[in-house]
Amino acid sequence: MSFIADPALQQRFIEALNASEEFNIQALAFDGSILLQVDADQLWLKIYKGKVIDHDQAAPVFGYTFKLSGTEASWNLLLEGKRRWADLTFPGTRYFDNDPELKTVGQVHVDIATEGNLLEAARLTEAVFVLAYALRDVANP
């Protein structure tokens, strides 16, 4: 079970998002849901007018607007402060610790992928940055 499955962390995370003026402003015109997936564990967040109004440990039958998914190791890079959100979610490589000969230069990949309605995900870029750093902060009280 990953960190995202912890009900206490989920509650702190939702409270942090709802208390964040920046998140509220950036997500004010959003009526949809974001699914966070860490390995097989999920946290579905229903967001309306800048507030998380519902959540569940899996996406409901009607799905999600977009999903942010990656391995627990990838998410831990964010939580531990080893990588920034942009490093994990935007294509390209900035760190070659595991590739000193630069064999992977030019290969495009992301550690945490965005799936679903990419237009909405792009529109909420700033809100998602706030969301990611709120998650990092509540995971490391």
C-alpha positions, 0 to 999 in steps of 0.5 A: 500500500502506498502513501496515497492510500492513507486516510489521514494523509488524504484528509490533511491533503484535502484540507490543505487544498481547500485552505489554499487561496492559490488553489482556490483561485486557479481551480475556480472555473473547474468542475471536474475530477482529478485522479491521483494514482500511485502504483495501484492505489488511487485518490479521486478528487471531485473539485468544484469552484476551487474546492475539493467537495468529494473524494474516494479511493478509486474513480467512480463509474463515471471516471475522472477528468484527468489522471496523474499517475506514476510509480511510488518511487517517482512520487517519492522523488517529489515528496522527498524534495529530490525532484520538482513537479516539472521535472517529473511531469514535463517531457525530457530529462534534466538529471542523468545520475543513472545514465552517465554515458547519456545513452538516453539523451533525446528519449522523451518520457515522464515519471508521472504521466497525465492522462485523460482530458489533456486540455483541462489538465493544461488549463489547470497547470497552475492548480496542479502545481499547487496540488503537487506541492500541497501533497508534498507538504502534507506528506512531510509534516 
